[in-house]
Amino acid sequence: MAAVMKPLARHMEEAGISVSQLVTMTGLDAKLVTAIAGGNYTASPAQRERLAAALGISKDEISWEHAVPVEHLRGNGPQCGRPT
């Protein structure tokens, strides 16, 4: 495992690869690659393999965590007139 894991966007920047180039190289959907690179979507194991292979690195060198915190909302909200 690599000493320092970096997000996908950082690897793309260092390699000089744009989202559109990565889409072409991997065959994945453009919206999906944009979401993964932006840290808004967690890639599946197969998607991780394809993205890492396109960058010429191991999938273990990429940090796959969300950049945007995932918040879980509960309750019905203020429209129901009662607290949860």
C-alpha positions as CSV (number, residue, x, y, z in Angstrom):
1,M,0.0,0.0,0.0
2,A,1.2,3.5,-0.8
3,A,2.5,5.7,2.0
4,V,0.3,8.6,1.0
5,M,-3.1,8.1,-0.7
6,K,-4.4,11.0,-2.8
7,P,-7.8,11.7,-4.2
8,L,-8.6,10.8,-7.8
9,A,-8.7,14.5,-8.8
10,R,-5.1,15.0,-7.5
11,H,-3.8,12.0,-9.5
12,M,-5.6,13.3,-12.6
13,E,-4.0,16.8,-12.1
14,E,-0.5,15.3,-11.7
15,A,-0.9,13.2,-14.8
16,G,-2.4,16.1,-16.8
17,I,-5.6,14.1,-17.6
18,S,-9.0,15.8,-17.9
19,V,-12.3,14.3,-17.0
20,S,-13.2,13.9,-20.7
21,Q,-9.9,12.1,-21.3
22,L,-10.5,9.8,-18.4
23,V,-14.0,9.1,-19.6
24,T,-12.6,8.1,-23.0
25,M,-9.9,5.9,-21.4
26,T,-12.3,4.1,-19.0
27,G,-15.5,3.9,-21.0
28,L,-17.4,5.1,-17.9
29,D,-20.2,7.7,-18.0
30,A,-19.0,11.3,-17.8
31,K,-21.4,12.2,-15.0
32,L,-20.1,9.3,-13.0
33,V,-16.4,10.1,-13.5
34,T,-17.1,13.8,-12.6
35,A,-18.9,12.7,-9.4
36,I,-16.1,10.3,-8.4
37,A,-13.4,12.8,-9.1
38,G,-15.3,15.5,-7.1
39,G,-15.7,13.2,-4.1
40,N,-19.4,13.0,-4.4
41,Y,-19.8,9.4,-5.2
42,T,-18.0,6.2,-4.0
43,A,-16.8,4.1,-6.9
44,S,-17.6,0.4,-7.1
45,P,-14.6,-2.0,-7.0
46,A,-14.8,-2.5,-10.8
47,Q,-14.9,1.2,-11.4
48,R,-11.9,1.7,-9.1
49,E,-10.0,-0.8,-11.1
50,R,-10.8,0.9,-14.4
51,L,-10.0,4.4,-13.2
52,A,-6.7,3.3,-11.6
53,A,-5.6,1.3,-14.6
54,A,-6.3,4.4,-16.9
55,L,-4.0,6.4,-14.6
56,G,-1.4,3.7,-14.6
57,I,-1.5,3.3,-10.8
58,S,-2.8,0.8,-8.2
59,K,-6.3,1.4,-6.9
60,D,-4.7,1.3,-3.4
61,E,-2.9,4.6,-4.2
62,I,-6.2,6.5,-4.5
63,S,-8.2,7.8,-1.6
64,W,-11.8,6.9,-2.4
65,E,-13.5,8.7,0.4
66,H,-16.2,11.3,0.0
67,A,-15.0,14.9,0.0
68,V,-18.5,16.1,0.8
69,P,-20.0,14.8,4.1
70,V,-22.9,12.5,3.8
71,E,-25.7,13.7,6.0
72,H,-28.6,11.5,7.0
73,L,-31.9,13.3,7.5
74,R,-34.5,11.9,9.7
75,G,-38.1,12.8,10.4
76,N,-40.9,14.4,8.4
77,G,-39.6,18.0,8.6
78,P,-41.3,21.2,9.5
79,Q,-44.1,20.8,7.0
80,C,-45.8,18.3,9.3
81,G,-46.0,20.7,12.2
82,R,-44.4,18.4,14.7
83,P,-40.8,17.7,15.8
84,T,-39.1,14.4,15.3
